[in-house]
Amino acid sequence: MCGISGIVAFDDRSRTSAGRDVAQMHSRIPHRGPDGEGFALAGCDLQARKFDEPGEVEHANAPARVALAFRWLVVQDPSPAARQPIVSSDGAKLLLHNGEIYNHAELREELSHVGRAFRSRSDSETILAAYEEWGTDCFRRFNGMWAVVLVDLPSRRVVVSRDRFGIRPLFYAETAGRIAFASEIKQILPVLRSVRPNEHYIHDYLNEGTIQHFDHRTFFEGVRIVPPASFAVIDIDGPQQPLRFESYWDPGEYQSRPPAASTFDEAAERFDELLKSSVSLTMRTPASLGSFLSGGLDSSVLSAMVRELEPSANHETYSIVFDRGRYAAFDESPYIDDFVERHRCPNARVTIDAEWTRTMLGDVTWALEEPLVASAQMAQYRAFQLARERGARVVLDGQGSDELLAGYALHQWGAWRDRVVHGRLVSGWREMRLLNRALGGTVRNAVGRQIAAPVMRGLGFRRRRFDFVPPPSREVRAAQDAENAIRADRGPSGSWLGQTIYRDLKHYRLPPILNNGDRAGMAHSMESRLPYLDHRLVEFVLTLPAEFSVGFGERKRLLRAAAGPRLPKSMLDRRDKMGFITPEPIWLRHEFANDVRSAVRKLVSVGSVDGQAATRFVDRFLRGEHDDFRAVWRLYALPSWLERFGLM
């Protein structure tokens, strides 16, 4: 993993300051690349010059049309020839790349056969050669994760792109006279004229716990996200307002295809093969590699496959655990113990407590750049820290499995709904009974809500969940309306479940998960790799019938089939879902009680909440009169974000 800083300047003022500004952006992310740095400027004569030191760029006298800076975390080729910015053999093209192209060896062989020569074993050099050979069509050929800024001086253009799912981040801001690109938002803030919070996002965060939206904006006004599975071409000679992104991949294309397997057994066998192939690809690194291990299926199957592929490797796993006395309901140690005993794999463990969480809230918020929706994000941060302390540089992570393979209770609801809508009443009745049992109550109220919600929206009623959140302003309502228009993108699937998976992969659940994973890992100079998001695996699963993924009382049926011969019975029999869960409700009612009250007073001072209503809500929670600890956490966490970024 690495860190990108880039500026494309269009007027004299921006060109004069481009070197100084890119050096300032670069200085904010030393954690993203402790192993080296590199710089380049493309002057008004469209000639590129490379530099080794930030001071050389900062004090360069000549104005620049393009300024680039790079932080390097070595996990592949450590040779000087792999140092970025990568420059083409003719000196006319430059590349910044953050990520990994897992199939770069195969692509390199193909490119060598058509005459392309290489000076290193770097996948970044392969990207540049692929672009020279295939243009922007090269992105369709990559299997991996990437954020790319590519300067093509002969064509007088800059190309930016991200991988299919947005595993690796890239943000941008269009200001008067320039466009700035960066791996993290904090790099861009110093070059903005002003730093202001996005009121729309704050309103939805407090009211719904939403941190990901469909409009590719961020919690900071003026800072936007380069969309996943897309690229944009920027004319060096003049700005495009706004940037126009072209998609090169869409999950809906595969939902429209015929099933790639005719029976569940056939699908399970092919799924197993593809997942194992993906794990094998993500293990391609000379750096020290480990994996996260919880008591669930996602990480455990990956760890088991690593042991199969390299039985003699000293592959270590990393786990977050809690005291089995006070926090027994949050501890997965017994399942981890069973896995470790079966596979004889080294396992390092660490815990977090209320004091650590209080102390580290500001630092984790600074790393993630958003108000935290749960302390589970802090547990993930600590897991990466543990892996780094143990000497790992690369870690395999099970993120993406739930969104692709139907791992939430919501997906079980969707399976029932689709059966009823399509007239499969007997199957629907059976699914309803299983769903009812899984949710511990009746489905009747859920059915009523599903019917009433669209009717109320159609009549113009807006949902306002908490009375401590002020009514949305006209500007916030306009932003919500604009975003609702984007939400109409449900993909081609005719089923509710298919639409949910499409939206989760492309717009909703997956993007914030990936954002958290990148930022939490890179805070400790750690690269995370996600085998469940190999595009070959995703494309295969998306063609399959919904019941291959969820139904008959089970979620993630394909993964359970893969887990069967690999995991201990205790794991296979589990039906509860935990993940990076923490004793958050206990902490909020006890250790954090006074902190929450203090946080509410801070929010009142900046007008974010109604003081009386928020105090009443918190007091009722502390007395045990309601259990909405997630909303209480948001009241606790938001001031930390506002303070760390100078917004209050």
For each residue, the residues with C-beta under 8 A, 3 or more apart:
1: 32 33 73 75 98 99 168 518 521 522 525 526 527
2: 32 33 70 71 72 73 84 97 98 183
3: 26 29 32 33 70 71 98 183 184 187 522
4: 69 70 96 98 147 149 170 181 182 183
5: 22 25 26 29 68 69 70 181 182 183 187
6: 22 66 67 68 69 96 149 158 180 181 182
7: 14 18 21 22 25 64 66 67 178 179 180 181 191
8: 65 66 158 178 179 181 234 236
9: 14 15 18 63 64 65 66 67 177 178
10: 14 15 177 178 237 238 239
11: 14 15 176 177 178
12: 15 16 63
13: 16 17 177
14: 7 9 10 11 17 18 176 177 178
15: 9 10 11 12 18 44 63 64 65
16: 12 13 63
17: 13 14 20 21
18: 7 9 14 15 21 22 41 63 64 65 66 67 178
19: 22 23 41 57 58 59 60 64 67
20: 17 23 24 57 58 59
21: 7 17 18 24 25 67 180 190 191
22: 5 6 7 18 19 25 26 39 57 67 68 69
23: 19 20 26 27 39 54 55 57 58 69
24: 20 21 27 28 58 190 191
25: 5 7 21 22 28 69 180 182 187 188 190 191
26: 3 5 22 23 29 37 39 54 69 70 71 187
27: 23 24 30 54
28: 24 25 184 186 187 190
29: 3 5 26 32 33 71 183 184 186 187
30: 27 33 34 71
31: 34 522 523 524 525
32: 1 2 3 29 71 73 98 183 184 522 525
33: 1 2 3 29 30 36 37 70 71 72 73 525
34: 30 31 71 73 525
35: 72 73 74 78
36: 33 71 72 74 83
37: 26 33 52 54 69 70 71 72
38: 50 51 52 69 70 72 83 84 85
39: 22 23 26 50 51 52 53 54 56 57 67 68 69 70 85
40: 48 49 50 51 66 67 68 85 87 94 151
41: 18 19 48 49 51 57 60 62 64 66 67 68
42: 46 47 48 49 64 65 66 67 94 151 153 236
43: 46 47 49 62 63 64 65
44: 15 62 63 64 65
45:
46: 42 43 65 153 156 236
47: 42 43 153
48: 40 41 42 87 91 92 94 151 153
49: 40 41 42 43 60
50: 38 39 40 85 87
51: 38 39 40 41 56 57 60
52: 37 38 39 56
53: 39 56 57
54: 23 26 27 37 39 57 58 69
55: 23 58 59
56: 39 51 52 53 59 60
57: 19 20 22 23 39 41 51 53 54 60 67 69
58: 19 20 23 24 54 55
59: 19 20 55 56
60: 19 41 49 51 56 57 64
61:
62: 41 43 44
63: 9 12 15 16 18 43 44
64: 7 9 15 18 19 41 42 43 44 60 67
65: 8 9 15 18 42 43 44 46 236
66: 6 7 8 9 18 40 41 42 94 151 158 236
67: 6 7 9 18 19 21 22 39 40 41 42 57 64
68: 5 6 22 39 40 41 85 94 96 149 151
69: 4 5 6 22 23 25 26 37 38 39 54 57
70: 2 3 4 5 26 33 37 38 39 84 85 96
71: 2 3 26 29 30 32 33 34 36 37
72: 2 33 35 36 37 38 83 84
73: 1 2 32 33 34 35 393 522 525 527
74: 35 36 77 78 287
75: 1 100 285 286 287 393 394 527
76: 82 100 121 122 123 285 286 287
77: 74 81 82 120 121 122
78: 35 74 82
79: 82 120 121 122
80: 83
81: 77 119 120 122 125
82: 76 77 78 79 86 120 121 122 124 125
83: 36 38 72 80
84: 2 38 70 72 95 96 97 124
85: 38 39 40 50 68 70 94 95 96
86: 82 94 95 97 122 124 125 127 128
87: 40 48 50 91 93 94 95
88: 91 92 93 94 128 132
89: 117
90: 93
91: 48 87 88
92: 48 88 152 153 154
93: 87 88 90 128 131 132 150 151 152 153 154
94: 40 42 48 66 68 85 86 87 88 150 151 153
95: 84 85 86 87 124 127 128 131 148 149 150 151
96: 4 6 68 70 84 85 148 149 150
97: 2 84 86 123 124 127 146 147 148
98: 1 2 3 4 32 146 147 148 168 169 170 183
99: 1 144 145 146 147 148 163 167 168
100: 75 76 123 144 145 146 527 529
101: 104 107 123 126 127 142 143 144 146
102: 143 144 281 282 284 534
103: 106 107 142 143 144 281
104: 101 107 108 123 126 127 144
105: 108 109 284
106: 103 109 110
107: 101 103 104 110 111 126 130 141 142
108: 104 105 111 112 118 126 129
109: 105 106 112 113
110: 106 107 113 114
111: 107 108 114 116 126 129 130 133
112: 108 109 115 116 117 118
113: 109 110
114: 110 111 133
115: 112
116: 111 112 129 132 133
117: 89 112
118: 108 112 121 125 126 129
119: 81 125
120: 77 79 81 82 125
121: 76 77 79 82 118
122: 76 77 79 81 82 86 125 126
123: 76 97 100 101 104 126 127 144
124: 82 84 86 95 97 127 128
125: 81 82 86 118 119 120 122 128 129
126: 101 104 107 108 111 118 122 123 129 130
127: 86 95 97 101 104 123 124 130 131 138 142 146 148 150
128: 86 88 93 95 124 125 131 132 150
129: 108 111 116 118 125 126 132 133
130: 107 111 126 127 133 134 138 141 142
131: 93 95 127 128 134 135 136 138 150 152 159
132: 88 93 116 128 129
133: 111 114 116 129 130 138
134: 130 131 137 138 141
135: 131 138
136: 131 139 159 161 231 233 246 248
137: 134 140 141 248
138: 127 130 131 133 134 135 141 142
139: 136 142 161 231 248 249
140: 137 248 249
141: 107 130 134 137 138
142: 101 103 107 127 130 138 139 146 163
143: 101 102 103 281 534 535 536
144: 99 100 101 102 103 104 123 163
145: 99 100 163 165 167 168 529 530 533
146: 97 98 99 100 101 127 142 161 162 163 168
147: 4 97 98 99 160 161 162 163 168 169 170 183 226
148: 95 96 97 98 99 127 159 160 161 162
149: 4 6 68 95 96 158 159 160 170 181
150: 93 94 95 96 127 128 131 158 159 160 161
151: 40 42 48 66 68 93 94 95 158
152: 92 93 131 155 156 157 158 159
153: 42 46 47 48 92 93 94 156 236
154: 92 93
155: 152
156: 46 152 153 235 236 237
157: 152 233 234 235 236
158: 6 8 66 149 150 151 152 233 234 236
159: 131 136 148 149 150 152 231 232 233 234
160: 147 148 149 150 170 172 181 226 231 232 234
161: 136 139 146 147 148 150 226 230 231 232
162: 146 147 148 166 168 169 170 226 227 228 229 230
163: 99 142 144 145 146 147 166 167 168 228 229
164: 228 229 249 533 535 538
165: 145 228 229 400 505 510 514 533
166: 162 163 169 225 227 228 229 510 511 514
167: 99 145 163 514 517 518 530 533
168: 1 98 99 145 146 147 162 163 183 518
169: 98 147 162 166 183 184 225 515 518 519
170: 4 98 147 149 160 162 181 182 183 225 226
171: 181 182 183 184 185 187 188 218 223 224 225 226
172: 160 179 180 181 182 188 223 224 225 226 243
173: 179 180 188 191 192 222 223 224
174: 178 179 222 224 239 241 242 243
175: 178 179 180 191 192 193 222
176: 11 14
177: 9 10 11 13 14 239
178: 7 8 9 10 11 14 18 174 175 239
179: 7 8 172 173 174 175 234 239 243
180: 6 7 21 25 172 173 175 187 188 191
181: 4 5 6 7 8 149 160 170 171 172 226
182: 4 5 6 25 170 171 172 185 187 188
183: 2 3 4 5 29 32 98 147 168 169 170 171 187 522
184: 3 28 29 32 169 171 187 369 519
185: 171 182 188 189 218 220 223 369
186: 28 29 189 366 369 645
187: 3 5 25 26 28 29 171 180 182 183 184 190
188: 25 171 172 173 180 182 185 191 192 220 223
189: 185 186 192 195 220 223 645
190: 21 24 25 28 187
191: 7 21 24 25 173 175 180 188
192: 173 175 188 189 195 222 223
193: 175
194:
195: 189 192 220 645 646 647
196: 220 221 222 647
197: 201 202 219 220 221 642 647
198: 201 202 217 218 219 220 221
199: 202 203 473 475 476
200: 203 204 213 217 472 475 476 479 480 483
201: 197 198 204 205 210 211 213 217 218 219
202: 197 198 199 205 206 219 371 608 638
203: 199 200 206 207 469 472 476
204: 200 201 207 208 210 213 480
205: 201 202 208 209 210 211 219 371 373 634 638
206: 202 203 466 468 469 608 609 631 634 635 638
207: 203 204 210 463 464 465 466 469
208: 204 205 465
209: 205 373 630 631 634
210: 201 204 205 207 213
211: 201 205 219 370 371 373 512
212: 507 508 509 511 512 515
213: 200 201 204 210 216 217 483
214: 483 486 487 489 507 508
215: 479 482 483 486
216: 213 224 225 226 227
217: 198 200 201 213 223 224 225
218: 171 185 198 201 223 224 225 369 370
219: 197 198 201 202 205 211 369 370 371 641
220: 185 188 189 195 196 197 198 223 645
221: 196 197 198
222: 173 174 175 192 196
223: 171 172 173 185 188 189 192 217 218 220
224: 171 172 173 174 216 217 218
225: 166 169 170 171 172 216 217 218 511
226: 147 160 161 162 170 171 172 181 216 230 232 245
227: 162 166 216 230 245 247
228: 162 163 164 165 166 506 511
229: 162 163 164 165 166 247 248 249 250 506
230: 161 162 226 227 245 246 247 248
231: 136 139 159 160 161 245 246 248
232: 159 160 161 226 243 244 245 246
233: 136 157 158 159
234: 8 157 158 159 160 179 239 240 243
235: 156 157 238 239 240
236: 8 42 46 65 66 153 156 157 158
237: 10 156
238: 10 235
239: 10 174 177 178 179 234 235
240: 234 235 243 244
241: 174
242: 174
243: 172 174 179 232 234 240
244: 232 240
245: 226 227 230 231 232
246: 136 230 231 232
247: 227 229 230 250
248: 136 137 139 140 229 230 231
249: 139 140 164 229 253 535
250: 229 247 253 506
251: 254 255 491 501 502 505 506 538 542
252: 255 256 491 492 493 502
253: 249 250 256 257
254: 251 257 538 539 542 543
255: 251 252 491 492 493 498 502 542 543
256: 252 253 492
257: 253 254 260 543
258: 543
259: 262 267 543 544 545
260: 257 267 270 540 543 544
261: 264 266 267 270 540 544 548
262: 259 266
263: 266 267
264: 261 267 268 547 548 557 561
265: 268 269
266: 261 262 263 269 270
267: 259 260 261 263 264 270 271 544 548 558
268: 264 265 271 272 558 561 562
269: 265 266 272 273
270: 260 261 266 267 273 274 540
271: 267 268 274 275 537 540 541 558 559 561 562
272: 268 269 275 276 561 562
273: 269 270 276 277
274: 270 271 277 278 534 536 537 540
275: 271 272 278 279 301 305 531 532 534 537 562
276: 272 273 279 280 305 308 309
277: 273 274 280 281 534 536
278: 274 275 281 282 531 532 534 536 537
279: 275 276 282 283 302 305 306 309 396 531
280: 276 277 283 284 309
281: 102 103 143 277 278 284 531 534
282: 102 278 279 396 529 530 531 534
283: 279 280 289 306 309 310 396
284: 102 105 280 281
285: 75 76 289 393 394
286: 75 76
287: 74 75 76 393 394 527
288: 391 392 393 394
289: 283 285 315 392 393 394 395 396
290: 315 316 317 318 387 390 392 394 395 396
291: 299 302 303 306 315 317 318 395 396 397
292: 299 317 318 319 383 387 395 396 397 398
293: 299 300 303 317 318 319 336 339 340 345 347
294: 298 299 300 319 320 332 335 336 398 578 579 580
295: 300 332 333 334 335 336 339 571 574 578
296: 299 300 332 335 398 571 574 577 578 579
297: 300 301 401 556 559 560 563 567 571
298: 294 301 302 398 399 401 402 407 532 559
299: 291 292 293 294 296 302 303 396 397 398
300: 293 294 295 296 297 303 304 339 563 566 567 571
301: 275 297 298 304 305 398 559 562 563 566 567
302: 279 291 298 299 305 306 396 398 531
303: 291 293 299 300 306 307 315 317 339 343 345 396
304: 300 301 307 308 339 343 566 567
305: 275 276 279 301 302 308 309 566
306: 279 283 291 302 303 309 310 313 315 396
307: 303 304 310 311 315 343 345
308: 276 304 305 311 566
309: 276 279 280 283 305 306
310: 283 306 307 313 315
311: 307 308
312:
313: 306 310
314: 346
315: 289 290 291 303 306 307 310 345 346
316: 290 345 346 347 348 390 392
317: 290 291 292 293 303 340 345 346 347 348
318: 290 291 292 293 347 348 349 350 383 386 387 390 392 395
319: 292 293 294 332 333 336 347 348 349 350 383
320: 294 349 350 351 352 379 382 383 386 580
321: 331 332 333 336 349 350 351
322: 327 328 330 331 351 582 583
323: 326 327 328 331 351
324: 327 328 331 333
325: 328
326: 323 583 586
327: 322 323 324 330 331 583 586
328: 322 323 324 325 331
329:
330: 322 327 578 581 582 583
331: 321 322 323 324 327 328 334
332: 294 295 296 319 321 335 336 578
333: 295 319 321 324 336 337 349
334: 295 331 337 338 570
335: 294 295 296 332 338 339 568 570 571 574
336: 293 294 295 319 321 332 333 339 340 347 349
337: 333 334 340 341
338: 334 335 341 342 568 570 571
339: 293 295 300 303 304 335 336 342 343 345 567 568 571
340: 293 317 336 337 343 344 345 347
341: 337 338 344 568
342: 338 339 567 568
343: 303 304 307 339 340
344: 340 341
345: 293 303 307 315 316 317 339 340
346: 314 315 316 317
347: 293 316 317 318 319 336 340
348: 316 317 318 319 386 387 390
349: 318 319 320 321 333 336 386
350: 318 319 320 321 382 383 386
351: 320 321 322 323
352: 320 356 357 378 379 382 582
353: 356 357
354: 357 358 583 587 590 591 592
355: 358 359 591
356: 352 353 359 360 382
357: 352 353 354 360 361 375 378 582 587
358: 354 355 361 591 592 595
359: 355 356
360: 356 357 363 364 378 381
361: 357 358 364 365 372 378 637 640
362: 365 366 640 643 644
363: 360 366 367
364: 360 361 367 368 372 377 378 381 520 523
365: 361 362 368 369 370 371 372 637 640 641 644
366: 186 362 363 369 644 645
367: 363 364 381 519 520 523
368: 364 365 372 377 381 515 516 519 520
369: 184 185 186 218 219 365 366 519 645
370: 211 218 219 365 512 515 641
371: 202 205 211 219 365 634 637 638 640 641
372: 361 364 365 368 375 377 378 633 637 640 641
373: 205 209 211 377 630 633 634 637
374: 377 582 584 630 633
375: 357 372 378 379 582 584 587 633
376: 379 380 579 580 581 582 584
377: 364 368 372 373 374 380 381 516 520 580
378: 352 357 360 361 364 372 375 381 382 582
379: 320 352 375 376 382 383 580 581 582
380: 376 377 383 384 516 517 520 580
381: 360 364 367 368 377 378 384 385 520 523
382: 320 350 352 356 378 379 385 386
383: 292 318 319 320 350 379 380 386 387 520 580
384: 380 381 387 388 395 520 521 523 524 526 528
385: 381 382 388 389 523 524
386: 318 320 348 349 350 382 383 389 390
387: 290 292 318 348 383 384 390 392 395 524 526
388: 384 385 391 392 393 524 525 526
389: 385 386
390: 290 316 318 348 386 387
391: 288 388
392: 288 289 290 316 318 387 388 395 526
393: 73 75 285 287 288 289 388 525 526 527
394: 75 285 287 288 289 290 526 527 528 529
395: 289 290 291 292 318 384 387 392 521 526 527 528 529
396: 279 282 283 289 290 291 292 299 302 303 306 528 529 530 531
397: 291 292 299 517 528 529 530
398: 292 294 296 298 299 301 302 401 530 532
399: 298 513 514 517 528 530 532 533
400: 165 403 404 510 513 514 530 532 533
401: 297 298 398 404 405 407 532 556 559
402: 298 405 406 407 408 509 556
403: 400 407 501 504 505 509 510 513
404: 400 401 501 505 532 533 537 538 541
405: 401 402 532 541 549 555 556 557 558 559
406: 402 411 412 414 415 497 501 546 549 550 555 556
407: 298 401 402 403 411 555 556 577
408: 402 411 412 555 577
409: 412 413 435 438 439 555 577
410: 413 414 500
411: 406 407 408 414 415 497 500 501 549 550 555
412: 406 408 409 415 416 431 434 435 438 550 551 553 555
413: 409 410 416 417 435 446
414: 406 410 411 417 418 495 496 497 500 546 550
415: 406 411 412 418 419 431 435 497 546 547 550 551
416: 412 413 419 420 428 431 432 435 443
417: 413 414 420 421 450 496 497
418: 414 415 421 422 495 496 497 546
419: 415 416 422 424 425 427 428 431
420: 416 417 423 424 425 428
421: 417 418 496
422: 418 419
423: 420
424: 419 420 427 428
425: 419 420 428 429
426: 429 430
427: 419 424 430 431
428: 416 419 420 424 425 431 432
429: 425 426 432 433
430: 426 427 433 434 552
431: 412 415 416 419 427 428 434 435 551 552 553
432: 416 428 429 435 436 443
433: 429 430 436 437
434: 412 430 431 437 438 552 553
435: 409 412 413 415 416 431 432 438 439 443
436: 432 433 439 441 442 443
437: 433 434 440 553
438: 409 412 434 435 553 575
439: 409 435 436 443 446
440: 437
441: 436 445
442: 436 445
443: 416 432 435 436 439 446 447
444: 447 448
445: 441 442 448 449
446: 413 439 443 449 450
447: 443 444 450 451
448: 444 445 451 452
449: 445 446 452 453
450: 417 446 447 453
451: 447 448 454 455
452: 448 449 455 456
453: 449 450 456 457
454: 451 457 458
455: 451 452 458 459
456: 452 453 459 461 463
457: 453 454 460 461
458: 454 455
459: 455 456
460: 457
461: 456 457
462: 472 477 480
463: 207 456
464: 207 467 469 471
465: 207 208 469
466: 206 207 469 613 617 631
467: 464 610 613 617
468: 206 609 610 613 614 616 617 635
469: 203 206 207 464 465 466 609 610
470: 607 608 609 610
471: 464
472: 200 203 462 476 477 480
473: 199 476 477
474: 477 478
475: 199 200 478 479
476: 199 200 203 472 473 479 480
477: 462 472 473 474 480 481
478: 474 475 481 482
479: 200 215 475 476 482 483
480: 200 204 462 472 476 477 483 484
481: 477 478 484 485
482: 215 478 479 485 486
483: 200 213 214 215 479 480 486 487
484: 480 481 487 488
485: 481 482 488
486: 214 215 482 483 489 507
487: 214 483 484 503 507
488: 484 485
489: 214 486 503 506 507
490: 493 499 502 503
491: 251 252 255 498 499 502 503 506
492: 252 255 256
493: 252 255 490 497 498 499 501 502
494: 498
495: 414 418 498 499 546
496: 414 417 418 421 499 500
497: 406 411 414 415 417 418 493 500 501 546 549 550
498: 255 491 493 494 495 501 502 546
499: 490 491 493 495 496 502 503
500: 410 411 414 496 497 503 504
501: 251 403 404 406 411 493 497 498 504 505 542 549
502: 251 252 255 490 491 493 498 499 505 506
503: 487 489 490 491 499 500 506 507 508
504: 403 500 501 507 508 509 510
505: 165 251 403 404 501 502 510 538
506: 228 229 250 251 489 491 502 503 510
507: 212 214 486 487 489 503 504 511
508: 212 214 503 504 511
509: 212 402 403 504 512 513
510: 165 166 400 403 504 505 506 513 514
511: 166 212 225 228 507 508 514 515
512: 211 212 370 509 515 516
513: 399 400 403 509 510 516 517
514: 165 166 167 399 400 510 511 517 518 530
515: 169 212 368 370 511 512 518 519
516: 368 377 380 512 513 519 520
517: 167 380 397 399 513 514 520 521 528 530
518: 1 167 168 169 514 515 521 522 528
519: 169 184 367 368 369 515 516 522 523
520: 364 367 368 377 380 381 383 384 516 517 523 524
521: 1 384 395 517 518 524 526 527 528
522: 1 3 31 32 73 183 518 519 525 526
523: 31 364 367 381 384 385 519 520
524: 31 384 385 387 388 520 521
525: 1 31 32 33 34 73 388 393 522
526: 1 384 387 388 392 393 394 395 521 522
527: 1 73 75 100 287 393 394 395 521
528: 384 394 395 396 397 399 517 518 521
529: 100 145 282 394 395 396 397
530: 145 167 282 396 397 398 399 400 514 517 533
531: 275 278 279 281 282 302 396 534 537
532: 275 278 298 398 399 400 401 404 405 537 538
533: 145 164 165 167 399 400 404 530 537 538
534: 102 143 274 275 277 278 281 282 531 537 538
535: 143 164 249 538 539
536: 143 274 277 278 539 540
537: 271 274 275 278 404 531 532 533 534 540 541
538: 164 251 254 404 505 532 533 534 535 541 542
539: 254 535 536 542 543
540: 260 261 270 271 274 536 537 543 544
541: 271 404 405 537 538 544 549 558
542: 251 254 255 501 538 539
543: 254 255 257 258 259 260 539 540
544: 259 260 261 267 540 541 548 549 558
545: 259 548
546: 406 414 415 418 495 497 498 549 550 551
547: 264 415 550 551 552 557
548: 261 264 267 544 545 557 558
549: 405 406 411 497 501 541 544 546 555 556 557 558
550: 406 411 412 414 415 497 546 547 554 555 556 557
551: 412 415 431 546 547 554 557
552: 430 431 434 547 557
553: 412 431 434 437 438
554: 550 551 557 560
555: 405 406 407 408 409 411 412 549 550
556: 297 401 402 405 406 407 549 550 559 560
557: 264 405 547 548 549 550 551 552 554 560 561
558: 267 268 271 405 541 544 548 549 561 562
559: 271 297 298 301 401 405 556 562 563
560: 297 554 556 557 563 564 572
561: 264 268 271 272 557 558 564
562: 268 271 272 275 301 558 559 566
563: 297 300 301 559 560 566 567 571 572
564: 560 561 567 572
565:
566: 300 301 304 305 308 562 563
567: 297 300 301 304 339 342 563 564 571 572
568: 335 338 339 341 342 571 572
569: 572 573
570: 334 335 338 573 574
571: 295 296 297 300 335 338 339 563 567 568 574
572: 560 563 564 567 568 569
573: 569 570
574: 295 296 335 570 571
575: 438
576:
577: 296 407 408 409
578: 294 295 296 330 332 581
579: 294 296 376
580: 294 320 376 377 379 380 383
581: 330 376 379 578
582: 322 330 352 357 374 375 376 378 379 587
583: 322 326 327 330 354 586 587
584: 374 375 376 587 588 629 633
585: 588 589 627 629
586: 326 327 583 589 590
587: 354 357 375 582 583 584 590 591 592
588: 584 585 592 593 596 621 629 632 633 636
589: 585 586 592 593 621 622 624 629
590: 354 586 587 593
591: 354 355 358 587
592: 354 358 587 588 589 595 596 636
593: 588 589 590 596 597 622
594: 597 598
595: 358 592 598 599 636
596: 588 592 593 599 600 618 622 632 635 636
597: 593 594 600 601 615 618
598: 594 595 601 602
599: 595 596 602 603 635 636 637 638 639
600: 596 597 603 604 609 611 614 615 618 635
601: 597 598 604 605 611
602: 598 599 605 606 639 642 643 648
603: 599 600 606 608 609 614 635 638 639
604: 600 601 607 608 609 610 611 614
605: 601 602 648
606: 602 603 642 648
607: 470 604
608: 202 206 470 603 604 638
609: 206 468 469 470 600 603 604 613 614 635
610: 467 468 469 470 604 613 614
611: 600 601 604 614 615
612: 615 616
613: 466 467 468 609 610 616 617
614: 468 600 603 604 609 610 611 617 618 635
615: 597 600 611 612 618 619
616: 468 612 613 619 620
617: 466 467 468 613 614 620 621 631 632 635
618: 596 597 600 614 615 621 622 632 635
619: 615 616 622 623
620: 616 617 623 625 626
621: 588 589 617 618 624 625 626 627 628 629 632
622: 589 593 596 618 619
623: 619 620
624: 589 621
625: 620 621
626: 620 621
627: 585 621
628: 621 631 632
629: 584 585 588 589 621 632 633
630: 209 373 374 633 634
631: 206 209 466 617 628 634 635
632: 588 596 617 618 621 628 629 635 636
633: 372 373 374 375 584 588 629 630 636 637
634: 205 206 209 371 373 630 631 637 638
635: 206 468 596 599 600 603 609 614 617 618 631 632 638
636: 588 592 595 596 599 632 633 639
637: 361 365 371 372 373 599 633 634 640 641
638: 202 205 206 371 599 603 608 634 635 641 642
639: 599 602 603 636 642 643 648
640: 361 362 365 371 372 637 643 644
641: 219 365 370 371 372 637 638 644 645 647
642: 197 602 606 638 639 645 647 648
643: 362 602 639 640 646 647 648
644: 362 365 366 640 641
645: 186 189 195 220 366 369 641 642
646: 195 643
647: 195 196 197 641 642 643
648: 602 605 606 639 642 643
